[in-house]
Amino acid sequence: MLNRRAALVGLAAITAARPAAAEIFPNHTVTIIVPYTAGGPIDTLARMIAQEAAADLHQPVIVEDRPGGAGIIGANTVAHADPDGHTLVLGTNQTHATNQILIKNCPYDAVKDFAPVAGVAGMPHVLVVRKGLAAANLADFVTMAKANPGKLTYGSTGIGSGAHLATELFKIKAGVDILHVPFNGLSPMTTELLAERIDLSIAPLPGLIGQLIAAEKITALGVARARRAPQLPSVPTIAEGGVPGVEADAWSALFAPAGTPASTVDRLYQAVAAALSKNAIRSNLAAQGILVELKTPAELAAMLPIEVEKWAAVVKAANITVE
């Protein structure tokens, strides 16, 4: 009788342990959704993280591109996914700050519907002007703009784009009036800047803009960030040029659905931190102009509402609407 009772107790203990074992994270494939097209910087970043994190998590980590709707489709998929840590989104300042403000009836709340996992990287933006503009530095440009209200023009990659919002922020802080000329992407905007049919833009430094600066086909007057960009150590920040408060780095961060257990979020953060500590990844990203800027879940959670509030103020002041 005693042996039978002991056996039953042992069986009960094993049975009770099974649910806990099933909750071990991760217990199947982890998917990182990229809300943009394949081959872009966010997709590249996600694939680098996925490759390293898979070995750390001992489960496959795959990347799935779900572009569309200014990143809304991919972000919304994760906002409504099971909160078990197996479905993540590599979001950006667009998906998790400006969409909240610009997109009418945005189907998710960037702050409430996600569990921040890790801040990942930043992409510097730089204020560039056409080669023939007679402004040796940012102070000269501001003086010129104030003397010619509404006559200078700036290009952006579209209404509500990072370049649009960043330059409107600059206008507010500098107290200048510059005419907005939106384009359908970076390439046509750059063509007009090279042809000197527009005067300036605040554009992402990596890629084409960086190449044109290096070739001295356009002039960089200031970087829109708190610190100088490693790629342009001799170019001052816009604050150093006399206009403080124009920080407009693009950023990317990893998010899980709201309600994901804290232990799961911490496990994911540790895997991301380990991946981004690898010299090969850091040097590869640096070569593309992307800076590793690791943030903890708490730091990312604290940053999000500040970002939303900051850009909401710009949108309101500039009366920006997106149809």
FENMOQUI-V569477 format. One record per backbone hydrogen bond with DSSP energy under -1.0 kcal/mol. NH is the residue of the N-H (numbers start at 1). CO is the residue of the C=O. E is the energy in kcal/mol with one decimal. If there is no record, write none. Layout:
NH,CO,E  NH,CO,E
//
This chain:
5,1,-2.5  6,2,-2.6  7,3,-2.2  8,4,-2.4  9,5,-2.3  10,6,-2.4  11,7,-2.5  12,8,-2.4  13,9,-2.0  14,10,-2.1  15,11,-2.6  16,12,-2.5  17,13,-1.4  21,17,-2.1  22,18,-2.1  24,21,-1.4  30,60,-2.7  31,86,-3.2  32,62,-3.1  33,88,-3.3  34,64,-2.5  40,37,-1.1  44,40,-2.5  45,41,-2.3  46,42,-2.4  47,43,-2.1  48,44,-1.8  49,45,-2.2  50,46,-2.8  51,47,-2.0  52,48,-1.6  53,49,-3.1  54,50,-2.0  56,52,-1.4  57,53,-3.1  58,54,-1.3  59,54,-1.0  62,30,-2.5  64,32,-2.4  66,34,-3.1  72,69,-1.6  73,68,-1.5  75,71,-2.0  76,72,-3.0  77,73,-1.6  78,74,-1.4  79,75,-2.2  80,76,-1.3  81,78,-1.5  84,82,-2.1  88,31,-3.1  89,255,-2.3  90,33,-2.2  91,89,-1.2  91,253,-2.1  93,251,-1.2  96,92,-2.6  98,93,-2.4  99,94,-2.5  102,98,-2.9  103,99,-2.1  106,103,-1.2  113,109,-2.4  115,256,-3.5  117,254,-2.6  118,254,-1.6  119,295,-1.7  120,252,-2.4  121,252,-1.4  122,291,-2.8  123,250,-3.2  126,203,-2.7  127,222,-3.5  128,201,-3.0  129,219,-2.5  130,199,-2.3  133,130,-1.6  135,133,-2.3  141,137,-1.9  142,138,-2.7  143,139,-2.2  144,140,-2.3  145,141,-2.8  146,142,-2.4  147,143,-1.5  150,177,-2.8  151,148,-2.0  154,179,-3.0  155,200,-2.6  156,181,-1.4  161,158,-2.0  165,161,-2.5  166,162,-2.7  167,163,-2.0  168,164,-2.1  169,165,-2.2  170,166,-2.1  171,167,-2.6  172,168,-2.1  173,169,-2.4  174,170,-2.8  175,171,-1.7  176,171,-1.6  179,152,-2.7  181,154,-2.7  183,156,-1.5  185,183,-1.3  189,185,-1.1  190,186,-2.8  191,187,-2.2  192,188,-1.7  193,189,-1.9  194,190,-2.7  195,191,-1.8  197,192,-2.6  199,153,-1.3  200,153,-1.4  201,128,-2.1  203,126,-2.1  205,124,-3.0  210,205,-1.4  211,207,-2.0  212,208,-2.3  213,209,-2.1  214,210,-2.3  215,211,-1.9  216,213,-1.6  217,212,-2.6  219,129,-2.4  221,127,-2.8  222,127,-1.1  223,236,-1.9  224,125,-2.8  225,223,-1.6  232,229,-1.4  235,232,-1.7  238,223,-2.3  241,237,-1.5  242,239,-1.7  243,238,-2.3  248,224,-3.3  250,123,-2.3  252,121,-2.3  253,91,-2.2  254,118,-3.0  255,89,-2.4  256,115,-2.5  258,113,-1.6  260,257,-1.5  265,261,-2.3  266,262,-2.5  267,263,-2.0  268,264,-2.4  269,265,-2.6  270,266,-2.4  271,267,-1.7  272,268,-2.5  273,269,-3.1  274,270,-2.1  275,271,-2.0  276,272,-2.6  278,275,-1.3  282,278,-2.2  283,279,-2.7  284,280,-2.0  285,281,-2.7  286,282,-2.3  287,283,-1.9  289,286,-1.5  290,285,-2.7  291,122,-2.7  293,120,-2.2  295,119,-1.8  300,296,-2.7  301,297,-2.4  302,298,-1.9  303,299,-1.7  304,300,-2.0  307,303,-2.3  308,304,-2.4  309,305,-2.3  310,306,-2.5  311,307,-2.3  312,308,-1.9  313,309,-1.8  314,310,-1.3  315,311,-2.6  316,312,-2.2  317,313,-2.5  318,314,-2.5  320,315,-2.1
//
